C-alpha cells in the first residue's frame, strides 16, 4: 500500500481503529502529509489529545475549521508549498446540526421555528445518538464546499464509530414520508387512508402515555422538521455515494497489541459488511520499519579493552530482545498485508515507533515523512 498516493489523490480518508493506537495523530499526520504535497487538507477529529491540540493551536470549540498558522509550522521546521494548507476542526454535533437546519430549511423563519421547539433543544443537548449522523454530514458538507482537496476523518475510538458509515442509509429509511406521516398528522393528511389511520392510533397512544402536551410538542417538531426531510434524504444518499466512490479511502490503524489487532480486524470486517473496502492497515507504534539491530558481539572484534568487551557482552541479551521484537513486528506486518489483500485491499504499512507521545508538530512531521515514503 502506498499511503503517499492516497494523501495525494483521494478527496476523503476515513481513519478507523481502537483507542490508544495513535489514530488521531495518524489522522493529523496524513493531513499534514497532504499539505506538504501542496494540497489543502482538513482533519476532522472528535477529541484530540490536549497537548496535540495545543501544539497545533486547535481551539476547543469553534463553528468553522481552524487553519494552522504558518508561523507555528515554520517554528517546527515545516515548510508548506504555496498551495499547501493544514486545517483542523473538532467535530461539534450541535454546530453541525444547526448548520443542517439553516441550510435545508425552506426559509429563515422555518429554521427559527425548528430551533425554538423544545424537542429540538433537547435533541441538541443529547448528542450521543446524533454524533454518527453529524460526522457524515460534516464530512459531506465540507467535501461539497470544495475548499479542501482532502478531508481526513478521525473516527471515535469505539466499535460504534463505524455506525456513521451506515447513518446515511438508516437516516434515509427513517425519513421515508410514510414513516414520518405516522407521527405527524399534518403530513398524514397527504398520505393514504391506512397511514392516516395509523397516525391517529399513534397520536392517541402518545397522548395517553406521555400526555397531550408531549404529543402536541412532537407533532409540532416533526411538522416543522419534516420540511427538511426530503433534502436531508437526498443529502444522505450523496454521503453514501461519496463513501462508496473511488474518491474515498478507508484505513485501519492498529498497534502490535493483541487487543488492538482484534479491534482492527473487527473494523475491517465491519467496513466490508457496509459494502465498502478497507484499503489497508497502518501498523503504528511498531519497530517493523526500523533497520536491523547490530549485535554487540559483532562490535567486539578487534577490541582488547576487557572492560569494553565485558560491557558489550552484557548488552547482548538486550540486543537479542530488540531483534526478536523487530522480527515479530515485521512478521505481523506481513500477516496484515496478506489479510488485507485477501479482502481486496492494498496491504499494510508500518509507521516508525516514536519514543515519546506524538504531541508536537515536529513529531507529526516525522510521521508525515514516513507516510510520504512508506509502502508495502
Secondary structure, DSSP 8 states (H G I E B T S, - for coil): -BHHHHHHH-SEEEEEE-TTSSHHHHHHHHHHHHHHTT-EEEEEESS--HHHHHHHT--S--SS-EE--HHHHHHTT----TT-EEEEEE--HHHHHHHHHHHHSSSHHHHHHHHHSHHHHHHHH--TTTHHHHHHHHHHHHHHHT--SEEEEE--SSGGGGHHHHHHHHHHHHT-HHHHHHH-HHHHTTS-HHHHHHHHHHHHHHHHHH-HHHHHHHHHHHHHHHHHHHHHHHHHHHHHHHHHSTTEEEEEEE-SSHHHHHHHHHHHHHHHHTT--EEEEEEEEESTTS-----GGGGTTT---HHHHHHHHHHHHHHHHHHHHHHHHHHHHHHHHHHHHHTT---EEEEE--SS-S-SHHHHHHHHHHHHH-B-
